[in-house]
């Protein structure tokens, strides 16, 4: 064998060896999110999740046994008692024993499957004695979280999709940035909860029906406008777990991810302290008088975080869906009307989607975003500036 052939043989052997090692190497475990080519449920991290996972597996085995038994007997009968072997059909028309058997046996199977399933449903509805209560509000197209009871009471924030539009692309325009591992499953403000603590979720919505779902917790609960629903979970493993809205809620439905960070008690306390300091720093004095430029600068950020999905960055809205702000008589008219719209919401017969109330925003945020819209694009409102004190006064009249 020549030297060149030996080199080629060695390279081929190394390539085969590397391929075998690659096939044998275990895939990295990605907790709390879907995996490529995943066939089974996500690995649960709650007690109820494990119970449902095992129940699902057990029921599949029962169904498989029934399938094999029924079709096995059927095919055995067809092939072993066919006419070509000289078998003749039986002349009886019914059998009391068979009738009783195929009535009682399926009944027992159904009862055997229903009892553990009912146990799981009852356990999922037991929201008593929680360590932490969080209100979850679904809105087009983000989630709002308010910590109502327990450590962290008073913390409130909005959770928006963090995946940049450069990865998503636009209609007819390809994305300009490589999509990451958590594409469309990442947010700017994740929910943070302590490990091994019972967390009760109180859910509602301020526009249409949404559904808060995290598969690793075995939690799926609809958020319905005008109704309060609740559910709970107790995460038993530190980590980051992802889900999304699974109720079709509009054109940005695919952009409503849910991210829950489960941390140790110590880390949770540190997070709570940090959040309260952050909220205190953001709680501006409503009596402060802002300049026009200050309000416009702040209002641009508030608009980008909360308004741009419906009214668009250009302020043109979406035809037949969301009103344009450019040239709007509300934006260019008396400021009291625009303040009322943001605090109370509004439904116009011209557009099928209601303008939700944004009273959960701070007084400064509302004042700044109104000022921004009244001075941006081609808008030149006569009453072109709104101060936080005016929002405080308007809230008092609600």
N, C-alpha and C positions, 0 to 999 in steps of 0.2 A: 504494500500500500504506500503510495506516495505521501510526501509530507503534507501537500495541499488536501488530499483526501482525509488524512488523519485529523487535520484541523477542522474540516467540515463535519466529520463524524463526532468530534468532541463538542463542537458548537451545537450540533443537533441533540446530543445527549444532554447537554446543559439546558437547552430549551425545553426538552421533554421533562427533565427533573423539575425545572421551575414551574412548569404548567401543573405537574402533579402536586407540588407543594402549595400552589395557589388554590387548587381545588380542595386540598385537604385543610387549608387554613380556615379557622372559624370566622364567620362574618362578624363584623363589629355589632354589638348589641346597641340598638338605638331605642331607648325607652321613651314612652310617652308620645310617640308619633307613628304614623303609618310607615311601613317599610316596603321596599320594592319586592314585588312578587309575593306579598303577604297573603296567605289563604285563611289563616285562623284569626280569632279575635286578638286584639292587642293584649299584651301581658298585663294583668290587673295588678294594682297596688293597693287595693282596699279589700276588706273582708267580704263585702257583698260582691265585689267584682270577682274575687276568686270563687265564691259560691256559684255565681252565674256562669263563670267559665267552666267549672266542673260539671254543672248541670247541663250546660250545652253539649259538652263532650259525651256525657252519659246518655242524653236523649238521642244523639246521633248514633251511638252504639245500639240502643234499643231499636231505632228505625232500621239500622243495618241488619240486625238479627231478624227482625220481622220480614224484611225484604228477602234475605237469603232463605228463610224458612218457607215463605209463601211461594216464591218463584221456584225454589228447589223442589217442593212437592209437586208443583204444577208441571214443571219440565220432566220430572221423574215419571209422573203419571202419563204424560203425552208420549214419551219415548218407550216406556216399558209396557204400555198397554195399548199400543197402536194396532190397527186392524191388520196390518201386514204380518204381525206375529200370531194372528189367529184369535186375538182377544175380541170378545163381543161386549157391547154396552150393557150395563146393568139395567134391570127393569124397574127398580124402586124409584119413587118420586120424592120422598123425604125421609129424614132421619131425625127423630126427636133428640137424640144424643148430640148429633152434629149441630142442630139448631141451638140447643142450649149452650154448647161449647163456644160457638162463634159469636154468641151474644155476651156471655159472661167474661170470656178471656179478653176481648177488646175493652170491655168496661173496666176490668181490673187494671189493664195497661194504662188507660186514660186517667184513672184515679191515681195510679202510681206516679204518673207524670205531672198531674195537676197539683198534687199536694206540695211537693217541693217548690214548684213554680209559684204557688200562692204564698208560701212562706217567704220567698224572695221579694215578692211585690209588697207584702205587709212590712217587711223589714225596711224596704226602700222608702216607705212612707212614714217611718217613725223618726220624726225630727225633734223629738223631745230632748231636753237637757243638753243643748249644744254648748260647746266651749266658745264658739265664735259665730256670729250671725252677720251675713253680708247680703245687702240688697243688690240685685243684679237687674239692670235696666237695659233692654235691647232697643236699639234705635238704628235708623238707616244712616250709616252702616258702621256702627261701632258699638261698644259695650260701656255702660257706666256702672261703677262699683262704689257702694257706700257701706263702710263698716259700721254696723248699727250697735252691736253689743260685743262685749269681750275686749281683750287687749287690742288696741288699735281703734277703739270707738271714736268716730268723728272723721276718720280718714276717708277721703272721697277723691275719685279721679276718673277720667275717661281713658279707654283703652282702644287705640287705633291700630290698623295694619301698619307694620313697619317696613314691609317689603317695598323698595323704591319702584316707582313707575317705570324706571329704565329697565327693570327686569320683567315687568309685566307686559310692556308694549301698549300700543293703542290700536284701535280698529284699522286694519290695513297697514300697520306699521310694526315691524318686528322689534323685539326687545334689543336694546343696545348693550346690555350688561348680562354677564353669565348668571344664571339662576343658582342660588345657594341651596344647601341641604334643607333648610327650613323655609323654602319658598312658599309664600302665602300662609305660613304658619308661625309668624313672628309679629309681636306687637311692641308698641313703645312703652306701655305701662302694664306689666303682667300682674295678675293677682298673686299675692304672697300670703301663704298660710303656714302655720306650724305643723310639724309632723306629729302623727298620733293624737291629733285633737279633732273632735267632732265639729265640723263646719256646716252650719245650716245656711242654705241659700234661699232667699226670698226673691222671686222673679216676677217681673212685669215688663211692659213695653210701652213706649210713648207714641207709636205710630202703627205698625203692623205686627203680625205674629212672627216672633223669632223663636229659636230653640237653642238653649245652652247645652252643649254636649262635650263631654270629655270621656272618650272610650276607656282609658286606663282606670277611671274612677267608677265605671259603669253608671254614669250619670247622663241622663237625657231628659230635659224638662222644658216644655214650651213656655215662652214668655208672651203673655196675651195682654193687649191694651185693655185697661179697665178691670183686670183680674189680678189676683195675687196667688201665685203658686209657690210651693216650696219643695225642696229636696235637701239631701245632705250627703256628705262623704267624710271618711276618715282615712287620709293617706298614711300608709304605713312605711313609706320609703321616701327618703329625701331625693329630690330630682325635679326636673322640669317636664311638665305634661301638657300636651297640646290637643286642641279640639277646634271646633268651629260651629257656626250657626248651621243647622241642618234643616231649617224650614225656609222654603223659597220666599224671600222677603223683598225682592226688587233687583234692579240691574247690578248692584254691587254686592249681591248675596255672597259671592265667592270670596269677598274681601273682608269677612268678619271673623277672623281667627280668635281663638281663646288660648291663653297661655297661663298656666298656674305653676308657680314656683313653690315647692314644698321644702321648707328649711327647718333647721333645728330650732328649739325654743330660744336659744341664745341669739341666733342670727335673726329670728323673727322680732325679738325685742329691739335689736339694733335697727332693723328696718323701720319699725314703728316710730322709734325716736327720730330717725332721719326724716321720715315722711311728715311728722308733726312739725319739725323745724322748717321743712320746706314749705308747708302750708302756711305757717306763721309768717314766713318771709314774703309769701305771695299775697297775704291778706293786707292789701293797701288801705290806707286811711281814706275812707270815702269822702272826707272833707278836703282832700288834697285837690288843688286845681292844676290840671294838666295842660300843657301846651298842645296846640294842634298837631305839631310834628311828632310829639311823644305819643299821642293817641293813635295817629296814623301808623306809626312804626309798630306799636303793640297790636293794633287792630289787624294789621296784615298777617301776623302770626296766628291770632285767634281765628281769622277767616280761613287760613290754610289748614288749620287743624280741625275745624268744625263745619265749614260752609262750602268748601270748594267741591266736594263730591256732588252736590246737587246744583249749585249755582255756577260751577266751573270757575277756573282761574280768570277767565275773561269777563266774568259777570253776566254772560249771555244766557245762563240756565240751560235747560234741555227742552226743546220744543215739545209741547203737549204733555209735559211732565212736571218741570220745575220752572217757576217764574224767573225771568231775567231781571237782574238788578240794574242793568244799564238802562237809563231812561225811565226807571220805575217811578210811578207817581207816589208810591209810599216812601221810597228812598229820597226822592227829591221834594217831597211835601213836608208838612209839619212834623217835627221830630217826635212829638208825642205819640203819633200813630205807629211809627216804626218801633219805638220803645215798647208799646203795647203788644205788637206782633211778636217780638222776641220773648216777652215775659209770659204771654198767654197762648201763643200759637195762633194759626189762622187757617181756615179751609176755604179755598176759592173754588167756585163751581167750574171755573175755566180749566183748572188743573186737577187731575185725579189724586195727586199725592198731597196730603196736608202738610202745612208748615208746622213742625212740632214746636212746643214751647222750649225755650233755652234758659229757663229761670235758674237752672243748676249752675250756670256760669256765674262768676263773680261780678260784682257791680262794675269793676274796672274793665273786665273783659267785654261786657255788653256795651259799655260806653265807648270803648275803643273800636270795636268792630262796627258799630253804627257810624262812628265818625269816619272810619276808613271807607265804608261803602258810599258815604255821602260826598266824599272828596276824591274818589278814585274813578278810573276810566273816563267817561265823558260827563259824569255826574257833577253838578255844581249847585248843590242845595243851598238855599238862602240861609237856613238854620244848619250850618255846616259843622257844628261841634257839640258834643254831648259830654257832660262831666259825670263822674260816678255818683255824685250827690243827687243828680236828677234821676238816676236809676233807683237809688234808695227811696226817694220820694214817690216814684211810680209804684214800687213794691208795696209801699204803705197804703196805696189806694186800691190794691187788688182785693 
